Amino acid sequence: MNVLTSCKVKQSIQQNLIDTFPDVEFQFCKDIEEAEAHLPQAEVLITYGEDLTEAHIEKASALKWIMVISAGLDRMPFEKIAEKGILITNAKGIHKTPMAEYAIGMLLQVSRQAKQLYENEKGHKWDRSVKMTEITGSTLMVVGAGAIGQEVARLGKAFQMKTIGVSRSARPTEYFDESITTDAMLARLNEADFVVSILPKTKDTEDFFRLQHFQAMKEKAVFLNMGRGDVVKEEDLIQALEQGEIGHAVLDVFKEEPLPAEHPLWDMPNVTITPHLSGISRHYQPRAFEIFKKNLEAYKAGNTNLINVIDPKRGY
C-alpha cells in the first residue's frame, strides 16, 4: 500500500507512522507540486484539501482514499472524486478546542474592552472610566451546533451563560439549554447577547447572515464569525455596524482572504479582525493524524466504517 502526502508533515509524525505501519510505504511530500510525480502510485492521499484539482484526481489512477487533515472541504473537486468512487474522510472535530477557546477569549476581550485598554496603555493613559461588562449570565446563541459549537457552549456554561444551539434539525445537543432550527433563528435573535457563527460553506449557507438578521439582534449584541466568510453578506454587516444595529463584530473569516488592506472593515472601531487563525494550534497535526491512524487500521482490515466519512455529493 502506498500512502502519499501533499502537505508538510512534522518529522516526529512521519517517524511515528513509519514505526506504527511498517508494511505501508509512505511517500512524504511537502506540497502538491512535489507529490504530482507520485500520484499514479498512490492508493491513499493525505492533503489539506485546498490543493487538489480534477487533473490531479485523473492522474491518481490507483487512488482509493483521500484523507483531508482539516475540516474545510470548500475547494475539493467533488464531482471527479465521486465519479471515481474515491473514499473521503476528514479531521472534523480536531478544531473544537482551539476554536472554542478563541470564541470565549474574544467575547471576553470585547466585554472587558481589551482594544481600548491596549490603546490607552500605548498612549500612557490612565482612564478608569472605560466601561467594563461581564459575559456571566448572558445569552449565547451558537449557529452551527456541531462538535465545535458544543465545545463553545460547554465553555460558556462555565460563565453560567444560557446557551441556544441553532441547526437545521434542532436536535437536542449536550451543553445547549435549547436547540432551535435555522428557520426559527430570526425570531429569536433578539434574545442573544452573543451570536457565534460556525456555519460551513455550502449552497444553503452563502450570504446566510443578512441585514435583517443584524437588525433583529440587540443593539449591544456581539456577532462573531469563525466558520466561513461566505456565510455573511459583508455589505449588510458593514451597514449594520455603521447604523449601530449591533455593538461589535469579531471576524476571523472573510469572503476574500487575505482581507484587502483597503477593505472598510479594517478601520471600523466596532470590529475586531483576526487572520483566519481561530483553529490554529500546535496540537493540530497530532490530533489529525490520530484520526488517520485509526482509519488506516480500519482500512487495512477491510472495514469501510471509517471516522468522518464525507459524502462527495453533499460536500460534508
C-alpha positions as a Python dict, from the first residue, in 0.01 Angstrom:
ca = {
    (1, 'M'): (0, 0, 0),
    (2, 'N'): (132, 343, -97),
    (3, 'V'): (38, 645, 115),
    (4, 'L'): (128, 987, -26),
    (5, 'T'): (118, 1328, 140),
    (6, 'S'): (77, 1656, -48),
    (7, 'C'): (136, 1863, 266),
    (8, 'K'): (427, 1914, 501),
    (9, 'V'): (406, 1666, 789),
    (10, 'K'): (605, 1705, 1111),
    (11, 'Q'): (911, 1481, 1123),
    (12, 'S'): (802, 1322, 1451),
    (13, 'I'): (466, 1226, 1298),
    (14, 'Q'): (636, 1085, 988),
    (15, 'Q'): (852, 860, 1203),
    (16, 'N'): (557, 753, 1415),
    (17, 'L'): (364, 649, 1104),
    (18, 'I'): (659, 454, 968),
    (19, 'D'): (709, 277, 1301),
    (20, 'T'): (338, 206, 1352),
    (21, 'F'): (275, 78, 999),
    (22, 'P'): (598, -96, 882),
    (23, 'D'): (412, -271, 600),
    (24, 'V'): (293, 57, 446),
    (25, 'E'): (504, 257, 201),
    (26, 'F'): (489, 627, 288),
    (27, 'Q'): (591, 899, 45),
    (28, 'F'): (610, 1232, 230),
    (29, 'C'): (594, 1538, 6),
    (30, 'K'): (571, 1898, 123),
    (31, 'D'): (321, 2016, -142),
    (32, 'I'): (118, 1902, -444),
    (33, 'E'): (390, 2005, -689),
    (34, 'E'): (635, 1765, -527),
    (35, 'A'): (366, 1499, -491),
    (36, 'E'): (250, 1506, -855),
    (37, 'A'): (512, 1261, -977),
    (38, 'H'): (396, 1007, -719),
    (39, 'L'): (19, 1042, -774),
    (40, 'P'): (-18, 743, -1015),
    (41, 'Q'): (112, 503, -748),
    (42, 'A'): (-81, 644, -451),
    (43, 'E'): (-362, 438, -301),
    (44, 'V'): (-408, 685, -15),
    (45, 'L'): (-354, 1060, -33),
    (46, 'I'): (-318, 1287, 272),
    (47, 'T'): (-392, 1653, 198),
    (48, 'Y'): (-518, 1977, 350),
    (49, 'G'): (-783, 1969, 75),
    (50, 'E'): (-702, 2303, -88),
    (51, 'D'): (-451, 2181, -346),
    (52, 'L'): (-638, 1916, -543),
    (53, 'T'): (-779, 1966, -892),
    (54, 'E'): (-970, 1737, -1126),
    (55, 'A'): (-645, 1686, -1318),
    (56, 'H'): (-476, 1556, -1004),
    (57, 'I'): (-759, 1311, -939),
    (58, 'E'): (-744, 1195, -1301),
    (59, 'K'): (-369, 1137, -1270),
    (60, 'A'): (-407, 941, -945),
    (61, 'S'): (-528, 626, -1120),
    (62, 'A'): (-476, 396, -819),
    (63, 'L'): (-629, 633, -563),
    (64, 'K'): (-894, 482, -336),
    (65, 'W'): (-896, 708, -29),
    (66, 'I'): (-831, 1077, 40),
    (67, 'M'): (-766, 1183, 399),
    (68, 'V'): (-816, 1557, 442),
    (69, 'I'): (-634, 1665, 759),
    (70, 'S'): (-860, 1965, 807),
    (71, 'A'): (-1234, 2015, 835),
    (72, 'G'): (-1268, 2255, 540),
    (73, 'L'): (-1359, 2095, 209),
    (74, 'D'): (-1451, 2407, 12),
    (75, 'R'): (-1209, 2351, -276),
    (76, 'M'): (-1233, 1977, -322),
    (77, 'P'): (-1315, 1855, -678),
    (78, 'F'): (-1608, 1650, -551),
    (79, 'E'): (-1764, 1565, -888),
    (80, 'K'): (-1448, 1398, -1016),
    (81, 'I'): (-1393, 1226, -679),
    (82, 'A'): (-1750, 1090, -684),
    (83, 'E'): (-1709, 979, -1044),
    (84, 'K'): (-1401, 777, -946),
    (85, 'G'): (-1570, 635, -634),
    (86, 'I'): (-1292, 756, -406),
    (87, 'L'): (-1347, 747, -30),
    (88, 'I'): (-1304, 1079, 153),
    (89, 'T'): (-1252, 1134, 524),
    (90, 'N'): (-1154, 1448, 711),
    (91, 'A'): (-1035, 1565, 1052),
    (92, 'K'): (-1364, 1705, 1174),
    (93, 'G'): (-1363, 1761, 1548),
    (94, 'I'): (-996, 1846, 1599),
    (95, 'H'): (-1067, 2219, 1584),
    (96, 'K'): (-1313, 2228, 1869),
    (97, 'T'): (-1063, 2305, 2146),
    (98, 'P'): (-871, 2598, 1989),
    (99, 'M'): (-1180, 2745, 1823),
    (100, 'A'): (-1390, 2733, 2139),
    (101, 'E'): (-1108, 2896, 2334),
    (102, 'Y'): (-1080, 3161, 2063),
    (103, 'A'): (-1454, 3234, 2080),
    (104, 'I'): (-1470, 3271, 2456),
    (105, 'G'): (-1144, 3467, 2458),
    (106, 'M'): (-1278, 3714, 2202),
    (107, 'L'): (-1610, 3757, 2381),
    (108, 'L'): (-1417, 3834, 2698),
    (109, 'Q'): (-1192, 4080, 2514),
    (110, 'V'): (-1489, 4272, 2379),
    (111, 'S'): (-1672, 4272, 2711),
    (112, 'R'): (-1361, 4383, 2901),
    (113, 'Q'): (-1273, 4648, 2639),
    (114, 'A'): (-932, 4497, 2563),
    (115, 'K'): (-880, 4704, 2247),
    (116, 'Q'): (-942, 5031, 2428),
    (117, 'L'): (-726, 4932, 2722),
    (118, 'Y'): (-442, 4844, 2485),
    (119, 'E'): (-471, 5182, 2312),
    (120, 'N'): (-470, 5355, 2649),
    (121, 'E'): (-163, 5159, 2752),
    (122, 'K'): (23, 5259, 2435),
    (123, 'G'): (-71, 5622, 2500),
    (124, 'H'): (26, 5601, 2869),
    (125, 'K'): (-332, 5699, 2951),
    (126, 'W'): (-476, 5609, 3293),
    (127, 'D'): (-852, 5603, 3235),
    (128, 'R'): (-1073, 5415, 3480),
    (129, 'S'): (-1391, 5533, 3307),
    (130, 'V'): (-1367, 5261, 3041),
    (131, 'K'): (-1691, 5068, 3074),
    (132, 'M'): (-1646, 4705, 3173),
    (133, 'T'): (-1915, 4442, 3124),
    (134, 'E'): (-1940, 4071, 3201),
    (135, 'I'): (-2033, 3768, 2996),
    (136, 'T'): (-2153, 3578, 3302),
    (137, 'G'): (-2528, 3516, 3295),
    (138, 'S'): (-2566, 3637, 2936),
    (139, 'T'): (-2729, 3451, 2647),
    (140, 'L'): (-2508, 3281, 2390),
    (141, 'M'): (-2652, 3170, 2056),
    (142, 'V'): (-2432, 2934, 1856),
    (143, 'V'): (-2524, 2894, 1490),
    (144, 'G'): (-2381, 2560, 1390),
    (145, 'A'): (-2427, 2318, 1680),
    (146, 'G'): (-2174, 2054, 1581),
    (147, 'A'): (-1861, 1948, 1770),
    (148, 'I'): (-1712, 2299, 1775),
    (149, 'G'): (-2042, 2461, 1869),
    (150, 'Q'): (-2093, 2215, 2153),
    (151, 'E'): (-1748, 2296, 2291),
    (152, 'V'): (-1821, 2669, 2274),
    (153, 'A'): (-2142, 2605, 2467),
    (154, 'R'): (-1960, 2387, 2721),
    (155, 'L'): (-1713, 2665, 2796),
    (156, 'G'): (-1999, 2914, 2803),
    (157, 'K'): (-2156, 2714, 3081),
    (158, 'A'): (-1853, 2797, 3299),
    (159, 'F'): (-1983, 3155, 3282),
    (160, 'Q'): (-2340, 3049, 3359),
    (161, 'M'): (-2449, 3151, 3012),
    (162, 'K'): (-2782, 3048, 2867),
    (163, 'T'): (-2694, 2856, 2553),
    (164, 'I'): (-2908, 2827, 2240),
    (165, 'G'): (-2794, 2598, 1961),
    (166, 'V'): (-2904, 2657, 1602),
    (167, 'S'): (-2901, 2382, 1341),
    (168, 'R'): (-3113, 2253, 1056),
    (169, 'S'): (-3253, 1967, 1264),
    (170, 'A'): (-3272, 2139, 1606),
    (171, 'R'): (-3171, 1805, 1755),
    (172, 'P'): (-3123, 1833, 2133),
    (173, 'T'): (-2748, 1854, 2192),
    (174, 'E'): (-2532, 1841, 2502),
    (175, 'Y'): (-2445, 2175, 2664),
    (176, 'F'): (-2725, 2362, 2489),
    (177, 'D'): (-3019, 2467, 2706),
    (178, 'E'): (-3229, 2485, 2394),
    (179, 'S'): (-3197, 2380, 2030),
    (180, 'I'): (-3381, 2560, 1750),
    (181, 'T'): (-3389, 2535, 1372),
    (182, 'T'): (-3222, 2781, 1138),
    (183, 'D'): (-3570, 2881, 1020),
    (184, 'A'): (-3668, 2975, 1376),
    (185, 'M'): (-3347, 3167, 1444),
    (186, 'L'): (-3452, 3508, 1309),
    (187, 'A'): (-3737, 3540, 1558),
    (188, 'R'): (-3506, 3453, 1849),
    (189, 'L'): (-3201, 3668, 1770),
    (190, 'N'): (-3326, 3949, 1994),
    (191, 'E'): (-3263, 3725, 2297),
    (192, 'A'): (-2891, 3679, 2233),
    (193, 'D'): (-2613, 3890, 2380),
    (194, 'F'): (-2359, 3696, 2174),
    (195, 'V'): (-2413, 3528, 1837),
    (196, 'V'): (-2136, 3291, 1728),
    (197, 'S'): (-2141, 3154, 1373),
    (198, 'I'): (-1961, 2830, 1296),
    (199, 'L'): (-2152, 2757, 977),
    (200, 'P'): (-1969, 2571, 699),
    (201, 'K'): (-1964, 2683, 339),
    (202, 'T'): (-2248, 2517, 147),
    (203, 'K'): (-2501, 2623, -115),
    (204, 'D'): (-2752, 2678, 164),
    (205, 'T'): (-2529, 2897, 381),
    (206, 'E'): (-2399, 3150, 128),
    (207, 'D'): (-2492, 3502, 248),
    (208, 'F'): (-2688, 3340, 531),
    (209, 'F'): (-2647, 3639, 763),
    (210, 'R'): (-2808, 3946, 608),
    (211, 'L'): (-2919, 4288, 724),
    (212, 'Q'): (-3245, 4154, 863),
    (213, 'H'): (-3052, 3929, 1098),
    (214, 'F'): (-2834, 4209, 1232),
    (215, 'Q'): (-3138, 4434, 1270),
    (216, 'A'): (-3305, 4160, 1474),
    (217, 'M'): (-3014, 4145, 1720),
    (218, 'K'): (-2976, 4357, 2032),
    (219, 'E'): (-2808, 4694, 1979),
    (220, 'K'): (-2520, 4585, 2203),
    (221, 'A'): (-2501, 4231, 2069),
    (222, 'V'): (-2163, 4090, 1968),
    (223, 'F'): (-2151, 3889, 1644),
    (224, 'L'): (-1859, 3651, 1598),
    (225, 'N'): (-1791, 3459, 1277),
    (226, 'M'): (-1525, 3187, 1275),
    (227, 'G'): (-1696, 2943, 1036),
    (228, 'R'): (-1672, 3063, 678),
    (229, 'G'): (-1662, 3418, 542),
    (230, 'D'): (-1917, 3336, 272),
    (231, 'V'): (-2197, 3295, 525),
    (232, 'V'): (-2205, 3672, 589),
    (233, 'K'): (-2319, 3931, 336),
    (234, 'E'): (-2039, 4172, 417),
    (235, 'E'): (-2202, 4489, 284),
    (236, 'D'): (-2503, 4419, 508),
    (237, 'L'): (-2279, 4368, 811),
    (238, 'I'): (-2096, 4693, 741),
    (239, 'Q'): (-2426, 4878, 710),
    (240, 'A'): (-2549, 4727, 1037),
    (241, 'L'): (-2229, 4828, 1217),
    (242, 'E'): (-2242, 5181, 1078),
    (243, 'Q'): (-2605, 5219, 1182),
    (244, 'G'): (-2549, 5079, 1530),
    (245, 'E'): (-2773, 4777, 1476),
    (246, 'I'): (-2522, 4566, 1673),
    (247, 'G'): (-2248, 4654, 1919),
    (248, 'H'): (-1944, 4473, 1783),
    (249, 'A'): (-1830, 4216, 1527),
    (250, 'V'): (-1541, 3974, 1572),
    (251, 'L'): (-1437, 3833, 1235),
    (252, 'D'): (-1185, 3558, 1173),
    (253, 'V'): (-1301, 3462, 822),
    (254, 'F'): (-1386, 3662, 511),
    (255, 'K'): (-1511, 3617, 155),
    (256, 'E'): (-1173, 3732, 26),
    (257, 'E'): (-862, 3625, 213),
    (258, 'P'): (-628, 3785, 291),
    (259, 'L'): (-866, 4072, 363),
    (260, 'P'): (-760, 4356, 129),
    (261, 'A'): (-577, 4640, 305),
    (262, 'E'): (-830, 4891, 172),
    (263, 'H'): (-1134, 4699, 300),
    (264, 'P'): (-1356, 4922, 519),
    (265, 'L'): (-1381, 4662, 795),
    (266, 'W'): (-1019, 4730, 895),
    (267, 'D'): (-1092, 5084, 1012),
    (268, 'M'): (-1421, 5027, 1192),
    (269, 'P'): (-1384, 5081, 1569),
    (270, 'N'): (-1655, 4828, 1649),
    (271, 'V'): (-1484, 4546, 1459),
    (272, 'T'): (-1211, 4305, 1570),
    (273, 'I'): (-1027, 4130, 1286),
    (274, 'T'): (-810, 3820, 1310),
    (275, 'P'): (-644, 3645, 1011),
    (276, 'H'): (-829, 3311, 997),
    (277, 'L'): (-641, 3158, 1289),
    (278, 'S'): (-912, 3052, 1533),
    (279, 'G'): (-840, 2685, 1466),
    (280, 'I'): (-462, 2705, 1472),
    (281, 'S'): (-285, 2508, 1743),
    (282, 'R'): (45, 2324, 1784),
    (283, 'H'): (-171, 2018, 1854),
    (284, 'Y'): (-338, 2040, 1510),
    (285, 'Q'): (-139, 1778, 1318),
    (286, 'P'): (-106, 1528, 1606),
    (287, 'R'): (-483, 1529, 1652),
    (288, 'A'): (-549, 1496, 1278),
    (289, 'F'): (-309, 1205, 1241),
    (290, 'E'): (-461, 1022, 1537),
    (291, 'I'): (-781, 1010, 1333),
    (292, 'F'): (-586, 899, 1026),
    (293, 'K'): (-411, 621, 1216),
    (294, 'K'): (-740, 481, 1346),
    (295, 'N'): (-886, 499, 996),
    (296, 'L'): (-580, 336, 840),
    (297, 'E'): (-608, 42, 1081),
    (298, 'A'): (-973, 1, 980),
    (299, 'Y'): (-897, 47, 610),
    (300, 'K'): (-624, -218, 616),
    (301, 'A'): (-866, -458, 785),
    (302, 'G'): (-1120, -402, 508),
    (303, 'N'): (-1355, -208, 734),
    (304, 'T'): (-1540, 68, 548),
    (305, 'N'): (-1684, 219, 867),
    (306, 'L'): (-1420, 490, 899),
    (307, 'I'): (-1427, 807, 1112),
    (308, 'N'): (-1558, 1125, 947),
    (309, 'V'): (-1659, 984, 609),
    (310, 'I'): (-1762, 1262, 369),
    (311, 'D'): (-2040, 1235, 112),
    (312, 'P'): (-1890, 1390, -206),
    (313, 'K'): (-2238, 1463, -342),
    (314, 'R'): (-2322, 1677, -39),
    (315, 'G'): (-1974, 1813, 32),
    (316, 'Y'): (-1982, 1720, 402),
}
